[in-house]
Amino acid sequence: MVTGKNDIGMDHEVVAEVGKDLAAFADAVAAVREYAHSDDGLTADKFGVLAQRSGVGQTYVQLREQLRNALDKAGPIVEAMSRSLASSQKLLTETDADVKQNIAKVDGSF
């Protein structure tokens, strides 16, 4: 990722691509979360008598709830990570520009 001696060595294009990928992932998690919370009409009793006796329907309902809970936890975390990376990228880009300018000033004074 080192790009040269006149900056702090950040490959801004790579960081921007990672940021875009993380933002897309956050959007995907949000979409899956929304879908998981939609009413699919499936309840334990919809699986039939055999499924009720064997517990398949109830197992489905429990697993769906576990999935919803996991997505409810992951969604905000991934979204916050995406926002933080975007903010950090902006700050580091500005810092890199300042460092480059300061290095140029020092180089010019010798």
N, CA, C and O of each residue as an XYZ file, in Angstrom:
440
protein
N       0.799     -1.200      0.000
C       0.000      0.000      0.000
C       0.842      1.264      0.000
O       0.298      2.357     -0.157
N       2.138      1.149      0.170
C       2.997      2.330      0.153
C       3.032      2.867     -1.262
O       3.290      2.137     -2.219
N       2.766      4.168     -1.376
C       2.657      4.760     -2.707
C       3.842      5.647     -3.068
O       4.013      6.002     -4.234
N       4.637      5.998     -2.115
C       5.770      6.848     -2.430
C       6.351      7.489     -1.198
O       5.807      7.356     -0.101
N       7.481      8.200     -1.378
C       8.153      8.782     -0.218
C       7.581     10.130      0.198
O       7.932     10.635      1.264
N       6.719     10.722     -0.604
C       6.192     12.042     -0.294
C       4.782     12.018      0.303
O       4.070     13.021      0.258
N       4.387     10.890      0.851
C       3.106     10.824      1.542
C       3.200      9.779      2.652
O       4.263      9.200      2.875
N       2.097      9.541      3.340
C       2.150      8.601      4.460
C       1.940      7.156      4.021
O       1.842      6.264      4.863
N       1.871      6.921      2.743
C       1.861      5.560      2.236
C       0.507      4.906      2.139
O       0.426      3.677      2.135
N      -0.551      5.668      2.063
C      -1.878      5.074      1.951
C      -2.300      4.996      0.491
O      -2.173      5.963     -0.260
N      -2.801      3.838      0.103
C      -3.371      3.685     -1.231
C      -4.850      4.048     -1.116
O      -5.683      3.215     -0.758
N      -5.153      5.285     -1.422
C      -6.504      5.806     -1.222
C      -7.539      5.070     -2.072
O      -8.691      4.924     -1.662
N      -7.134      4.611     -3.247
C      -8.068      3.890     -4.106
C      -8.481      2.561     -3.476
O      -9.652      2.184     -3.526
N      -7.522      1.853     -2.886
C      -7.829      0.577     -2.240
C      -8.747      0.810     -1.040
O      -9.721      0.080     -0.854
N      -8.446      1.801     -0.244
C      -9.278      2.095      0.927
C     -10.693      2.492      0.480
O     -11.672      2.106      1.118
N     -10.800      3.248     -0.596
C     -12.110      3.642     -1.117
C     -12.898      2.412     -1.578
O     -14.102      2.320     -1.339
N     -12.227      1.481     -2.230
C     -12.891      0.258     -2.685
C     -13.361     -0.584     -1.495
O     -14.467     -1.124     -1.511
N     -12.525     -0.693     -0.476
C     -12.930     -1.431      0.723
C     -14.143     -0.748      1.354
O     -15.075     -1.417      1.801
N     -14.126      0.554      1.387
C     -15.263      1.307      1.925
C     -16.538      1.050      1.138
O     -17.610      0.891      1.722
N     -16.426      1.010     -0.182
C     -17.597      0.729     -1.025
C     -18.102     -0.686     -0.773
O     -19.308     -0.915     -0.681
N     -17.175     -1.630     -0.662
C     -17.567     -3.015     -0.398
C     -18.262     -3.146      0.953
O     -19.261     -3.854      1.075
N     -17.737     -2.467      1.960
C     -18.342     -2.532      3.288
C     -19.721     -1.877      3.283
O     -20.643     -2.366      3.935
N     -19.864     -0.778      2.556
C     -21.170     -0.122      2.452
C     -22.173     -1.038      1.752
O     -23.332     -1.116      2.159
N     -21.733     -1.726      0.708
C     -22.612     -2.668      0.012
C     -22.995     -3.827      0.930
O     -24.140     -4.280      0.919
N     -22.038     -4.303      1.724
C     -22.321     -5.369      2.675
C     -23.334     -4.897      3.721
O     -24.247     -5.640      4.080
N     -23.176     -3.677      4.203
C     -24.121     -3.123      5.183
C     -25.521     -3.046      4.583
O     -26.505     -3.351      5.257
N     -25.611     -2.640      3.323
C     -26.909     -2.595      2.650
C     -27.510     -3.992      2.527
O     -28.713     -4.174      2.719
N     -26.670     -4.980      2.206
C     -27.145     -6.363      2.075
C     -27.642     -6.901      3.412
O     -28.680     -7.560      3.469
N     -26.910     -6.626      4.482
C     -27.331     -7.079      5.807
C     -28.668     -6.426      6.169
O     -29.544     -7.078      6.737
N     -28.822     -5.150      5.843
C     -30.085     -4.453      6.131
C     -31.239     -5.074      5.345
O     -32.341     -5.224      5.873
N     -30.987     -5.435      4.087
C     -32.032     -6.054      3.265
C     -32.412     -7.432      3.804
O     -33.594     -7.773      3.860
N     -31.420     -8.220      4.199
C     -31.693     -9.550      4.757
C     -32.437     -9.407      6.078
O     -33.350    -10.178      6.375
N     -32.046     -8.431      6.852
C     -32.708     -8.183      8.142
C     -34.179     -7.831      7.926
O     -35.060     -8.338      8.621
N     -34.426     -6.963      6.959
C     -35.805     -6.576      6.648
C     -36.609     -7.791      6.178
O     -37.748     -7.990      6.600
N     -36.018     -8.587      5.318
C     -36.686     -9.795      4.830
C     -36.963    -10.769      5.975
O     -38.043    -11.356      6.048
N     -35.994    -10.938      6.860
C     -36.157    -11.873      7.979
C     -37.290    -11.449      8.903
O     -37.926    -12.289      9.540
N     -37.539    -10.159      8.975
C     -38.604     -9.662      9.855
C     -39.957     -9.575      9.145
O     -40.971     -9.276      9.775
N     -39.973     -9.831      7.848
C     -41.254     -9.786      7.135
C     -42.107    -10.981      7.543
O     -41.592    -12.026      7.941
N     -43.392    -10.811      7.438
C     -44.308    -11.890      7.831
C     -44.427    -12.877      6.682
O     -45.036    -12.581      5.655
N     -43.841    -14.052      6.866
C     -43.900    -15.072      5.826
C     -45.089    -16.013      6.015
O     -45.310    -16.912      5.203
N     -45.838    -15.807      7.067
C     -47.014    -16.622      7.314
C     -46.713    -18.004      7.870
O     -47.632    -18.768      8.163
N     -45.447    -18.328      8.014
C     -45.097    -19.649      8.525
C     -45.082    -19.638     10.046
O     -44.302    -18.923     10.675
N     -45.933    -20.422     10.601
C     -45.976    -20.632     12.042
C     -45.846    -22.131     12.285
O     -45.969    -22.932     11.359
N     -45.605    -22.490     13.495
C     -45.380    -23.904     13.823
C     -46.539    -24.783     13.363
O     -46.316    -25.915     12.932
N     -47.767    -24.286     13.447
C     -48.930    -25.096     13.076
C     -49.071    -25.294     11.567
O     -49.837    -26.158     11.140
N     -48.362    -24.524     10.754
C     -48.447    -24.637      9.295
C     -47.664    -25.828      8.754
O     -47.772    -26.143      7.569
N     -46.894    -26.485      9.580
C     -46.052    -27.583      9.124
C     -46.761    -28.943      9.195
O     -46.177    -29.956      8.809
N     -47.977    -28.981      9.668
C     -48.753    -30.213      9.700
C     -48.619    -30.971     11.012
O     -47.815    -30.627     11.878
N     -49.418    -31.994     11.127
C     -49.510    -32.765     12.368
C     -48.197    -33.474     12.686
O     -47.724    -33.428     13.821
N     -47.613    -34.123     11.696
C     -46.369    -34.855     11.930
C     -45.261    -33.890     12.385
O     -44.502    -34.192     13.305
N     -45.185    -32.750     11.739
C     -44.183    -31.759     12.120
C     -44.439    -31.228     13.522
O     -43.505    -30.964     14.279
N     -45.713    -31.076     13.857
C     -46.039    -30.610     15.210
C     -45.604    -31.634     16.251
O     -45.053    -31.286     17.295
N     -45.859    -32.886     15.950
C     -45.491    -33.942     16.904
C     -43.982    -34.105     17.030
O     -43.464    -34.410     18.104
N     -43.289    -33.899     15.923
C     -41.828    -34.065     15.947
C     -41.107    -32.785     16.364
O     -39.915    -32.812     16.672
N     -41.817    -31.684     16.375
C     -41.211    -30.422     16.792
C     -40.555    -29.631     15.663
O     -39.905    -28.615     15.908
N     -40.728    -30.101     14.418
C     -40.090    -29.416     13.283
C     -40.589    -27.980     13.157
O     -39.794    -27.059     12.968
N     -41.881    -27.788     13.260
C     -42.442    -26.444     13.129
C     -41.918    -25.508     14.199
O     -41.560    -24.365     13.914
N     -41.874    -25.991     15.421
C     -41.370    -25.172     16.524
C     -39.879    -24.882     16.354
O     -39.409    -23.789     16.670
N     -39.152    -25.863     15.857
C     -37.713    -25.663     15.602
C     -37.506    -24.573     14.564
O     -36.623    -23.728     14.713
N     -38.322    -24.589     13.507
C     -38.236    -23.542     12.475
C     -38.469    -22.164     13.102
O     -37.710    -21.228     12.852
N     -39.504    -22.050     13.903
C     -39.833    -20.768     14.531
C     -38.682    -20.300     15.428
O     -38.340    -19.118     15.435
N     -38.091    -21.221     16.178
C     -36.970    -20.861     17.053
C     -35.750    -20.428     16.245
O     -35.082    -19.455     16.593
N     -35.467    -21.147     15.175
C     -34.315    -20.780     14.331
C     -34.528    -19.433     13.647
O     -33.596    -18.639     13.520
N     -35.751    -19.183     13.209
C     -36.059    -17.891     12.590
C     -35.837    -16.762     13.590
O     -35.294    -15.716     13.236
N     -36.251    -16.968     14.826
C     -36.050    -15.948     15.864
C     -34.560    -15.738     16.148
O     -34.113    -14.608     16.343
N     -33.808    -16.819     16.168
C     -32.359    -16.704     16.380
C     -31.718    -15.925     15.234
O     -30.846    -15.087     15.461
N     -32.149    -16.200     14.010
C     -31.633    -15.467     12.850
C     -31.988    -13.988     12.952
O     -31.143    -13.123     12.724
N     -33.225    -13.706     13.292
C     -33.646    -12.307     13.446
C     -32.807    -11.601     14.514
O     -32.355    -10.474     14.312
N     -32.605    -12.267     15.641
C     -31.814    -11.667     16.726
C     -30.375    -11.407     16.280
O     -29.805    -10.358     16.580
N     -29.797    -12.369     15.562
C     -28.417    -12.195     15.084
C     -28.335    -11.026     14.110
O     -27.402    -10.227     14.179
N     -29.294    -10.920     13.212
C     -29.298     -9.814     12.248
C     -29.571     -8.486     12.933
O     -29.034     -7.453     12.531
N     -30.407     -8.509     13.970
C     -30.666     -7.275     14.728
C     -29.401     -6.775     15.412
O     -29.207     -5.568     15.553
N     -28.542     -7.693     15.836
C     -27.274     -7.312     16.460
C     -26.248     -6.898     15.408
O     -25.548     -5.900     15.572
N     -26.167     -7.665     14.337
C     -25.134     -7.428     13.317
C     -25.406     -6.182     12.482
O     -24.476     -5.452     12.140
N     -26.659     -5.935     12.156
C     -26.997     -4.810     11.280
C     -26.432     -3.478     11.740
O     -25.705     -2.834     10.983
N     -26.738     -3.047     12.944
C     -26.206     -1.760     13.410
C     -24.674     -1.741     13.520
O     -24.046     -0.705     13.301
N     -24.085     -2.877     13.857
C     -22.625     -2.935     13.967
C     -21.978     -2.745     12.598
O     -21.034     -1.967     12.454
N     -22.485     -3.453     11.601
C     -21.925     -3.339     10.244
C     -22.146     -1.932      9.701
O     -21.261     -1.366      9.059
N     -23.322     -1.367      9.955
C     -23.607     -0.004      9.511
C     -22.648      0.995     10.166
O     -22.136      1.895      9.501
N     -22.408      0.835     11.463
C     -21.476      1.722     12.170
C     -20.055      1.560     11.641
O     -19.324      2.541     11.504
N     -19.669      0.329     11.348
C     -18.336      0.098     10.780
C     -18.205      0.793      9.434
O     -17.170      1.393      9.143
N     -19.232      0.718      8.622
C     -19.209      1.353      7.308
C     -19.076      2.872      7.439
O     -18.276      3.494      6.739
N     -19.863      3.460      8.338
C     -19.778      4.910      8.559
C     -18.409      5.307      9.099
O     -17.839      6.314      8.680
N     -17.884      4.516     10.026
C     -16.577      4.818     10.612
C     -15.466      4.743      9.579
O     -14.572      5.589      9.556
N     -15.524      3.729      8.725
C     -14.505      3.606      7.690
C     -14.568      4.784      6.727
O     -13.533      5.319      6.331
N     -15.772      5.188      6.351
C     -15.917      6.341      5.452
C     -15.362      7.608      6.100
O     -14.677      8.397      5.448
N     -15.658      7.794      7.370
C     -15.157      8.956      8.102
C     -13.637      8.908      8.230
O     -12.959      9.917      8.035
N     -13.113      7.741      8.557
C     -11.661      7.573      8.693
C     -10.956      7.803      7.367
O      -9.896      8.425      7.311
N     -11.558      7.293      6.303
C     -10.957      7.479      4.980
C     -10.848      8.964      4.644
O      -9.822      9.423      4.143
N     -11.906      9.702      4.923
C     -11.892     11.144      4.647
C     -10.809     11.839      5.473
O     -10.047     12.652      4.950
N     -10.748     11.516      6.755
C      -9.761     12.128      7.641
C      -8.342     11.773      7.208
O      -7.465     12.637      7.175
N      -8.116     10.497      6.874
C      -6.775     10.082      6.457
C      -6.373     10.679      5.124
O      -5.196     10.964      4.904
N      -7.326     10.872      4.234
C      -7.034     11.525      2.954
C      -6.589     12.967      3.195
O      -5.635     13.447      2.582
N      -7.288     13.640      4.087
C      -6.912     15.016      4.430
C      -5.548     15.052      5.107
O      -4.721     15.913      4.805
N      -5.314     14.116      6.020
C      -4.031     14.045      6.720
C      -2.899     13.758      5.744
O      -1.829     14.360      5.836
N      -3.127     12.851      4.821
C      -2.118     12.510      3.820
C      -1.773     13.730      2.977
O      -0.605     13.969      2.669
N      -2.787     14.499      2.608
C      -2.541     15.714      1.823
C      -1.721     16.721      2.633
O      -0.814     17.359      2.100
N      -2.042     16.862      3.923
C      -1.277     17.771      4.786
C       0.175     17.313      4.930
O       1.100     18.123      4.859
N       0.365     16.005      5.134
C       1.718     15.463      5.267
C       2.507     15.691      3.988
O       3.669     16.095      4.026
N       1.875     15.433      2.869
C       2.546     15.623      1.581
C       2.969     17.086      1.407
O       4.069     17.376      0.936
N       2.084     17.986      1.791
C       2.388     19.417      1.691
C       3.532     19.792      2.637
O       4.415     20.563      2.260
N       3.525     19.261      3.848
C       4.587     19.567      4.815
C       5.932     18.978      4.371
O       6.974     19.610      4.544
N       5.905     17.775      3.803
C       7.146     17.174      3.295
C       7.705     18.019      2.165
O       8.917     18.219      2.074
N       6.831     18.515      1.309
C       7.277     19.357      0.199
C       7.897     20.651      0.724
O       8.883     21.134      0.166
N       7.327     21.219      1.794
C       7.903     22.435      2.383
C       9.284     22.169      2.945
O      10.208     22.958      2.748
N       9.423     21.045      3.650
C      10.725     20.684      4.249
C      11.744     20.401      3.140
O      12.884     20.860      3.215
N      11.343     19.654      2.124
C      12.236     19.350      1.011
C      12.720     20.623      0.327
O      13.865     20.701     -0.119
N      11.853     21.603      0.247
C      12.199     22.864     -0.405
C      13.118     23.748      0.432
O      13.737     24.665     -0.107
N      13.222     23.500      1.715
C      14.034     24.340      2.590
C      15.487     23.903      2.637
O      16.322     24.615      3.195
N      15.812     22.748      2.063
C      17.196     22.262      2.093
C      17.929     22.671      0.887
O      19.108     22.350      0.742
